[in-house]
Amino acid sequence: MTGIRLELRAQSPWWLNVLLPLGAVGATLVLCSGLVVLAGADVFTAYSKLFLSSLSTAFNLVETVVKAAPLVFTGLAVTVAFRAKFWNIGAEGQLLAGAMAAAFIGAREGLPAWSLVPLMIAGGALAGSVWALVPAVLKTRYKVDDVVTTLLLNFVLFYGMMALLDGPWKDPLSGYPDSPDIRMEAEFPILLRATRLHLGVLLAAVAAAGVWLLLRHTTLGFEIDAVGENPNAARYAGIHLAAVTLIAAAVSGALAGLAGVGEVAGIHFQVMAGLSPGYGYTGIVIAMLARLNPIGVVPAAVFFAIIITGAEAMSRATGVPVFLADVIQGMALVTMLAALMLTQYRIRLNRPGHE
Amino acid sequence: MESPSLLEMRGIAKRFGDVQANDGVDLTLKCGDILGLLGENGAGKTTLMNILFGVYAADAGRIAIDGRIAHIRNSADALAHGVGMVHQHFHLIPRLTVLENMMVGQSGRGLRLDRGFALGRMREIERSFGLRLPPDARVGDLTIGEQQRLEIIKALARGARILILDEPTAALTPQEAEGLFMALRAMAGQRMGVIFISHKLHEILAVTTRVVIMQQGRVVAETANDDTVSKKRLAELMTGHEITPPSKVPTTPGRVRLRIENLQTRGGARPSLKGVCLEVRGGEILGIAGVSGNGQAELADVIAGVLPASGGTLEINGTKVFRFTPREVQALEAGRIPEDRMGTGLVTSLPLRSCMVLSRIRERRFSRWGFLKHRAIGRFADQQIRSFGIRAAGNHVRTGTLSGGNLQKALLARELAWEPTLLLAAQPTRGLDVAAARFVHQRFLDLRGRDGAIVLISEDLEEIFALSDRIAVMFEGRVMDVLDIRAATVAKVGLLMAGVREAA
């Protein structure tokens, strides 16, 4: 008779940080293979299309990286917030707030051309911050549940945006519910000729390094961790709870806002209904897969970018619906949450009754 | 006739990494035994009991209950074998009532919870053992002693015949402890077995029938609790050497470190302070005695800057403060040892090194321009781990894996490192063994010798009497009286604790 039990670990070894997400992804793919079979396709072909097509040509590779940029931003946004136990489910709305600010600033004719890109970046970050601060203030001041407010504010912002796009902000040239295009000078410079590799990708990489620096090497990062892990002890130790939570929320919102800026200034040049296919929500999965480690966010974001871009190729080649990509995202979150337990506990097999 | 063995543990071994926590331990418990399990922090007592209760799996050894081998893989198995445990940290749900907590984890009929059944069990237990609680009180409103009683009732209700109590009196008043002992004796009278882990030697002497002493994972001595056993003897068996009480040299009171005048708080969920006046000078330890829940915790929180006062004045080292923050209190050279180490003292999920600098991270020493100095933090943590003899595998270990005594040492190391001139200590030796408690006491006396002032809030009267220069007794949010240690007796303090002022 063999039993399994969980024991608390004194320290989680570093290799777990790498092994666990890989294991979770592996388990996810195994679990999802059933769906592939149900869709009548060969599992191996489908998965190889899913993963390899996005890496097969230089063009696809760049597209994958471009797709990863907003995911890095939202993944980082969720990382910072969750580390402080500010449950920001609202990266989606903050992204859109940033995008709207960028699209608004980028279309202003009165502004000098050189100021457009910096102003869009600053304005987008600020808009994301403000939108994240609303639930943060409600939480710190009135103890309103942050999961609910951050989530619902996404819809407030999205439908508010749609109302504007269908009304005063409608592009007069196209007549579609899209905002007018931003000025040429407001577009992010392209880093690699004849591709869509824009400045936002570089910004995302810089942001990952910056967040790592913030969390690992600054007093603010230290305080964010302390507040997140035990707010009572942090308060008794003289750390200002509300201030730390508000700052974490602001940083989180700014990062999500920058995701929106990149999409507007680098890809779409306007805001419209389909601007974000749920980047804010995918950011949650990415942050969890990265175990709230900002450096881990980068490979996790690239992984999801591969799946999202590869899903179409897979669908065309094998007939498996593109929605498999969404299923994989959701399943990865579930398996990762299960795997996270292993970082704190070790599994022991025990054989009772040994003499 | 020889009474049969209720429980036999043979050759129990358990290793955690490099530490052999249990090393071939034998333990026998007979019906009607109250077994005292003694040993310093880290001697392996709690590990042994956790193995018995199914929290850990032993690496080797076997357990027999009623002469039959018992495979205990988890706490449900343990309960099925009649083993119940009351941990140091309670597992209750504060928002629910006593009765609802009783029903948690108990099978009802189908999905419906069986209130009547649980209520019946409570009544039975009340009749048999004299353990009583109001069924409809919210657990969050109970005192620590009452919460513990609920844990015991829960264990009994699930049919425990072997009851393990880990440090049961750590948070009890003398009266509450006496009530607990009565219940334990009633259980022994009904042929149950009790295993009683404690560091308080006088309690071990008062309530147990046999004493087992552990040291470094082994049983080093076992004795019936008869006339040959004394406190001194137990302490020696436990530590392997003689224990000398800390020496308290006379000091002359210096400048006023803390002055409190007419301090008031609004109650709400917590007891309110109703005009507290106190003064503590350098070179002085002011003991604050009182039954828990009479405003001591609130007083500590106000001084620490966590709980706002609604009236009165507070003066720390000559600076008047009214609305202030914990950080400002620290800046006035005041340190604090909070009562709840795991809850308000340390961040158990962070590495030990982070906890060591938690309250001082913004100081030049550990950060500059907002950037952490990791090397300096590590060096400081190592140095404190050494000088306070904290048993930890390194400064990176998760704080929560340290034992209670080591957690307290870590907290002490953090707060004393900055040489505070005013130290506010609440229940500083709760759950600590003789040697660790003595270590803490010596540090307090050292601070007192350096013209520091200490406010010692403790429910352990022995500690209050051993250390204090003056004793203030709190009752219902007021200071009943402040007695000079030379004039104070346990009887006088006890009366004041109950709110009775002697006729002059």
Interface residues (C-beta under 8 A of the other chain):
Chain A: M1 G3 R5 E7 L8 R9 A10 Q11 H217 T218 T219 L220 G221 F222 E223 D225 A226 E229 N230 N232 A233 A234 R235 Y236 A237 G238 I239 H240 R348 N350 P352 G353 H354 E355
Chain B: G11 F16 G17 Y56 A57 A60 G61 R62 I69 H71 I72 R73 N74 A304 G305 V306 T325 P326 R327 V329 Q330 R336 P338 G343 T344 G345 L346 V347 T348 S349 L350 P351 S354 L358 S359 I361 R362 S367 G370 F371 L372 H374 A393 H396 V397 R398 G400 T401
